[in-house]
Amino acid sequence: MTSLQTYLPTAGRILLAVIFILAGFNKIPAIEGNVGYMEAYGVPGILIWPTIIVEIVGGLMLAIGFRARWAAAALAAFTLLSALIFHTDFADANQMTAFMKNLAITGGMLYVIAFGAGALSVDERRG
Protein backbone atom coordinates (compact mmCIF):
# COMPACT_ATOMS: atom_id res chain seq x y z
CA MET A 1 0.00 0.00 0.00
CA THR A 2 1.41 3.38 -0.96
CA SER A 3 1.50 6.31 1.44
CA LEU A 4 -1.16 8.02 -0.70
CA GLN A 5 -3.49 5.06 -0.13
CA THR A 6 -2.73 5.27 3.57
CA TYR A 7 -3.20 8.99 4.16
CA LEU A 8 -5.62 10.26 1.50
CA PRO A 9 -8.68 8.31 2.70
CA THR A 10 -8.14 9.77 6.17
CA ALA A 11 -7.85 13.30 4.78
CA GLY A 12 -10.94 12.73 2.65
CA ARG A 13 -12.99 11.44 5.58
CA ILE A 14 -11.99 14.38 7.75
CA LEU A 15 -12.75 16.93 5.04
CA LEU A 16 -16.16 15.35 4.46
CA ALA A 17 -16.87 15.22 8.18
CA VAL A 18 -15.94 18.80 9.08
CA ILE A 19 -18.93 20.34 7.29
CA PHE A 20 -21.35 18.17 9.27
CA ILE A 21 -19.69 18.65 12.65
CA LEU A 22 -19.58 22.43 12.25
CA ALA A 23 -23.12 22.61 10.87
CA GLY A 24 -24.45 20.60 13.80
CA PHE A 25 -22.72 22.70 16.44
CA ASN A 26 -23.67 25.94 14.66
CA LYS A 27 -27.36 25.03 14.79
CA ILE A 28 -27.41 24.87 18.60
CA PRO A 29 -27.13 28.60 19.42
CA ALA A 30 -29.65 29.44 16.68
CA ILE A 31 -32.29 26.77 17.33
CA GLU A 32 -35.29 29.05 16.76
CA GLY A 33 -34.02 30.34 13.43
CA ASN A 34 -33.20 26.84 12.22
CA VAL A 35 -36.59 25.52 13.30
CA GLY A 36 -38.24 28.38 11.41
CA TYR A 37 -36.19 27.59 8.30
CA MET A 38 -37.12 23.91 8.48
CA GLU A 39 -40.82 24.65 9.03
CA ALA A 40 -40.84 27.07 6.08
CA TYR A 41 -40.06 24.03 3.90
CA GLY A 42 -42.64 21.81 5.58
CA VAL A 43 -40.20 19.94 7.82
CA PRO A 44 -41.43 19.60 11.44
CA GLY A 45 -39.33 21.69 13.79
CA ILE A 46 -39.11 18.82 16.27
CA LEU A 47 -36.60 17.25 13.88
CA ILE A 48 -33.97 19.88 14.74
CA TRP A 49 -32.44 17.74 17.50
CA PRO A 50 -32.22 14.54 15.44
CA THR A 51 -30.67 16.66 12.69
CA ILE A 52 -28.04 18.03 15.07
CA ILE A 53 -27.30 14.56 16.42
CA VAL A 54 -26.93 13.04 12.94
CA GLU A 55 -24.59 15.83 11.87
CA ILE A 56 -22.37 15.84 14.95
CA VAL A 57 -22.30 12.13 15.81
CA GLY A 58 -22.22 10.99 12.17
CA GLY A 59 -19.52 13.53 11.39
CA LEU A 60 -17.36 12.45 14.33
CA MET A 61 -17.80 8.77 13.47
CA LEU A 62 -16.77 9.48 9.89
CA ALA A 63 -13.78 11.59 10.95
CA ILE A 64 -12.29 8.89 13.16
CA GLY A 65 -13.36 6.05 10.89
CA PHE A 66 -15.59 4.31 13.44
CA ARG A 67 -18.30 2.34 11.63
CA ALA A 68 -17.50 4.68 8.79
CA ARG A 69 -19.64 2.89 6.21
CA TRP A 70 -22.73 3.25 8.42
CA ALA A 71 -21.93 6.88 9.22
CA ALA A 72 -21.36 7.62 5.53
CA ALA A 73 -24.65 5.93 4.60
CA ALA A 74 -26.58 7.99 7.16
CA LEU A 75 -24.87 11.22 6.10
CA ALA A 76 -25.36 10.44 2.39
CA ALA A 77 -29.08 9.89 2.89
CA PHE A 78 -29.34 13.00 5.08
CA THR A 79 -27.45 15.12 2.54
CA LEU A 80 -29.40 13.92 -0.47
CA LEU A 81 -32.70 14.42 1.36
CA SER A 82 -31.59 17.92 2.40
CA ALA A 83 -30.77 18.76 -1.21
CA LEU A 84 -34.18 17.59 -2.38
CA ILE A 85 -36.05 19.48 0.34
CA PHE A 86 -34.12 22.74 0.73
CA HIS A 87 -32.19 23.37 -2.50
CA THR A 88 -34.47 22.86 -5.50
CA ASP A 89 -35.02 26.47 -6.54
CA PHE A 90 -32.75 26.06 -9.54
CA ALA A 91 -33.51 29.58 -10.79
CA ASP A 92 -31.46 30.81 -7.80
CA ALA A 93 -27.75 30.29 -8.52
CA ASN A 94 -26.95 29.92 -4.80
CA GLN A 95 -29.54 27.18 -4.41
CA MET A 96 -28.23 25.40 -7.51
CA THR A 97 -24.71 25.56 -6.06
CA ALA A 98 -25.94 24.22 -2.70
CA PHE A 99 -27.80 21.41 -4.50
CA MET A 100 -24.69 20.44 -6.49
CA LYS A 101 -22.53 20.65 -3.33
CA ASN A 102 -24.89 18.23 -1.62
CA LEU A 103 -24.69 15.86 -4.59
CA ALA A 104 -20.88 16.02 -4.50
CA ILE A 105 -20.83 15.28 -0.76
CA THR A 106 -23.22 12.37 -1.33
CA GLY A 107 -20.81 11.08 -3.98
CA GLY A 108 -17.93 11.27 -1.51
CA MET A 109 -19.98 9.31 1.00
CA LEU A 110 -20.66 6.63 -1.60
CA TYR A 111 -16.89 6.18 -1.92
CA VAL A 112 -16.60 5.65 1.83
CA ILE A 113 -19.49 3.16 1.74
CA ALA A 114 -17.87 1.26 -1.15
CA PHE A 115 -14.23 1.27 -0.02
CA GLY A 116 -14.40 1.71 3.75
CA ALA A 117 -12.59 4.05 6.08
CA GLY A 118 -9.04 3.30 4.99
CA ALA A 119 -5.89 2.30 6.82
CA LEU A 120 -5.86 5.06 9.44
CA SER A 121 -9.20 4.43 11.09
CA VAL A 122 -10.81 2.84 14.10
CA ASP A 123 -12.49 0.36 11.75
CA GLU A 124 -9.14 -0.82 10.39
CA ARG A 125 -7.62 -1.15 13.86
CA ARG A 126 -10.59 -3.22 15.03
CA GLY A 127 -10.19 -5.50 12.03
KEDRENTI-80724 format. One record per residue (C-alpha): residue number from 1; residue in one letter; y, x, z. Coordinates in nm, 2 decimals, m for minus. Each point is the difference from the previous one (the first is absolute). Layout:
N
@num=NUM residuo=A y=Y x=X z=Z
...
END
This chain:
127
@num=1 residuo=M y=0.00 x=0.00 z=0.00
@num=2 residuo=T y=0.34 x=0.14 z=m0.10
@num=3 residuo=S y=0.29 x=0.01 z=0.24
@num=4 residuo=L y=0.17 x=m0.27 z=m0.21
@num=5 residuo=Q y=m0.29 x=m0.23 z=0.06
@num=6 residuo=T y=0.02 x=0.08 z=0.37
@num=7 residuo=Y y=0.37 x=m0.05 z=0.06
@num=8 residuo=L y=0.13 x=m0.24 z=m0.27
@num=9 residuo=P y=m0.20 x=m0.31 z=0.12
@num=10 residuo=T y=0.15 x=0.06 z=0.35
@num=11 residuo=A y=0.35 x=0.02 z=m0.14
@num=12 residuo=G y=m0.06 x=m0.30 z=m0.22
@num=13 residuo=R y=m0.13 x=m0.21 z=0.30
@num=14 residuo=I y=0.30 x=0.10 z=0.22
@num=15 residuo=L y=0.25 x=m0.07 z=m0.28
@num=16 residuo=L y=m0.15 x=m0.35 z=m0.05
@num=17 residuo=A y=m0.02 x=m0.07 z=0.37
@num=18 residuo=V y=0.36 x=0.10 z=0.09
@num=19 residuo=I y=0.15 x=m0.30 z=m0.18
@num=20 residuo=F y=m0.21 x=m0.24 z=0.20
@num=21 residuo=I y=0.04 x=0.16 z=0.34
@num=22 residuo=L y=0.38 x=0.01 z=m0.04
@num=23 residuo=A y=0.02 x=m0.35 z=m0.14
@num=24 residuo=G y=m0.20 x=m0.14 z=0.29
@num=25 residuo=F y=0.21 x=0.18 z=0.26
@num=26 residuo=N y=0.32 x=m0.10 z=m0.17
@num=27 residuo=K y=m0.09 x=m0.37 z=0.01
@num=28 residuo=I y=m0.01 x=0.00 z=0.38
@num=29 residuo=P y=0.37 x=0.03 z=0.08
@num=30 residuo=A y=0.08 x=m0.26 z=m0.27
@num=31 residuo=I y=m0.26 x=m0.26 z=0.06
@num=32 residuo=E y=0.22 x=m0.30 z=m0.05
@num=33 residuo=G y=0.13 x=0.13 z=m0.34
@num=34 residuo=N y=m0.35 x=0.08 z=m0.12
@num=35 residuo=V y=m0.13 x=m0.34 z=0.11
@num=36 residuo=G y=0.29 x=m0.16 z=m0.19
@num=37 residuo=Y y=m0.08 x=0.20 z=m0.31
@num=38 residuo=M y=m0.37 x=m0.09 z=0.02
@num=39 residuo=E y=0.07 x=m0.37 z=0.05
@num=40 residuo=A y=0.25 x=0.00 z=m0.29
@num=41 residuo=Y y=m0.31 x=0.07 z=m0.22
@num=42 residuo=G y=m0.22 x=m0.25 z=0.17
@num=43 residuo=V y=m0.19 x=0.24 z=0.22
@num=44 residuo=P y=m0.03 x=m0.12 z=0.36
@num=45 residuo=G y=0.21 x=0.21 z=0.24
@num=46 residuo=I y=m0.29 x=0.02 z=0.25
@num=47 residuo=L y=m0.15 x=0.25 z=m0.24
@num=48 residuo=I y=0.26 x=0.26 z=0.08
@num=49 residuo=W y=m0.22 x=0.16 z=0.28
@num=50 residuo=P y=m0.32 x=0.02 z=m0.21
@num=51 residuo=T y=0.22 x=0.15 z=m0.27
@num=52 residuo=I y=0.13 x=0.27 z=0.24
@num=53 residuo=I y=m0.34 x=0.07 z=0.13
@num=54 residuo=V y=m0.16 x=0.04 z=m0.35
@num=55 residuo=E y=0.28 x=0.23 z=m0.10
@num=56 residuo=I y=0.00 x=0.22 z=0.30
@num=57 residuo=V y=m0.37 x=0.01 z=0.09
@num=58 residuo=G y=m0.11 x=0.01 z=m0.36
@num=59 residuo=G y=0.25 x=0.27 z=m0.08
@num=60 residuo=L y=m0.10 x=0.21 z=0.29
@num=61 residuo=M y=m0.37 x=m0.04 z=m0.08
@num=62 residuo=L y=0.07 x=0.10 z=m0.36
@num=63 residuo=A y=0.21 x=0.30 z=0.10
@num=64 residuo=I y=m0.27 x=0.15 z=0.23
@num=65 residuo=G y=m0.28 x=m0.11 z=m0.23
@num=66 residuo=F y=m0.18 x=m0.22 z=0.25
@num=67 residuo=R y=m0.20 x=m0.27 z=m0.18
@num=68 residuo=A y=0.24 x=0.08 z=m0.28
@num=69 residuo=R y=m0.18 x=m0.21 z=m0.26
@num=70 residuo=W y=0.03 x=m0.31 z=0.22
@num=71 residuo=A y=0.37 x=0.08 z=0.08
@num=72 residuo=A y=0.07 x=0.05 z=m0.37
@num=73 residuo=A y=m0.17 x=m0.32 z=m0.09
@num=74 residuo=A y=0.21 x=m0.20 z=0.26
@num=75 residuo=L y=0.32 x=0.17 z=m0.11
@num=76 residuo=A y=m0.08 x=m0.05 z=m0.37
@num=77 residuo=A y=m0.05 x=m0.37 z=0.05
@num=78 residuo=F y=0.31 x=m0.02 z=0.22
@num=79 residuo=T y=0.21 x=0.19 z=m0.26
@num=80 residuo=L y=m0.12 x=m0.20 z=m0.30
@num=81 residuo=L y=0.05 x=m0.33 z=0.19
@num=82 residuo=S y=0.35 x=0.11 z=0.10
@num=83 residuo=A y=0.09 x=0.08 z=m0.36
@num=84 residuo=L y=m0.12 x=m0.34 z=m0.12
@num=85 residuo=I y=0.19 x=m0.19 z=0.27
@num=86 residuo=F y=0.32 x=0.20 z=0.04
@num=87 residuo=H y=0.07 x=0.19 z=m0.32
@num=88 residuo=T y=m0.05 x=m0.23 z=m0.30
@num=89 residuo=D y=0.36 x=m0.05 z=m0.10
@num=90 residuo=F y=m0.04 x=0.23 z=m0.30
@num=91 residuo=A y=0.35 x=m0.08 z=m0.13
@num=92 residuo=D y=0.12 x=0.20 z=0.30
@num=93 residuo=A y=m0.05 x=0.37 z=m0.07
@num=94 residuo=N y=m0.04 x=0.08 z=0.37
@num=95 residuo=Q y=m0.27 x=m0.25 z=0.04
@num=96 residuo=M y=m0.18 x=0.13 z=m0.31
@num=97 residuo=T y=0.02 x=0.35 z=0.14
@num=98 residuo=A y=m0.14 x=m0.12 z=0.34
@num=99 residuo=F y=m0.28 x=m0.19 z=m0.18
@num=100 residuo=M y=m0.10 x=0.31 z=m0.20
@num=101 residuo=K y=0.02 x=0.22 z=0.32
@num=102 residuo=N y=m0.24 x=m0.24 z=0.17
@num=103 residuo=L y=m0.23 x=0.02 z=m0.30
@num=104 residuo=A y=0.01 x=0.38 z=0.01
@num=105 residuo=I y=m0.07 x=0.01 z=0.37
@num=106 residuo=T y=m0.29 x=m0.24 z=m0.05
@num=107 residuo=G y=m0.13 x=0.24 z=m0.27
@num=108 residuo=G y=0.02 x=0.29 z=0.25
@num=109 residuo=M y=m0.20 x=m0.21 z=0.25
@num=110 residuo=L y=m0.27 x=m0.07 z=m0.26
@num=111 residuo=Y y=m0.04 x=0.38 z=m0.03
@num=112 residuo=V y=m0.06 x=0.03 z=0.37
@num=113 residuo=I y=m0.24 x=m0.29 z=m0.01
@num=114 residuo=A y=m0.19 x=0.16 z=m0.29
@num=115 residuo=F y=0.00 x=0.37 z=0.12
@num=116 residuo=G y=0.04 x=m0.02 z=0.38
@num=117 residuo=A y=0.23 x=0.18 z=0.23
@num=118 residuo=G y=m0.07 x=0.36 z=m0.11
@num=119 residuo=A y=m0.10 x=0.31 z=0.18
@num=120 residuo=L y=0.28 x=0.00 z=0.26
@num=121 residuo=S y=m0.07 x=m0.33 z=0.17
@num=122 residuo=V y=m0.16 x=m0.16 z=0.30
@num=123 residuo=D y=m0.24 x=m0.17 z=m0.23
@num=124 residuo=E y=m0.12 x=0.34 z=m0.14
@num=125 residuo=R y=m0.04 x=0.15 z=0.35
@num=126 residuo=R y=m0.20 x=m0.30 z=0.11
@num=127 residuo=G y=m0.23 x=0.04 z=m0.30
END
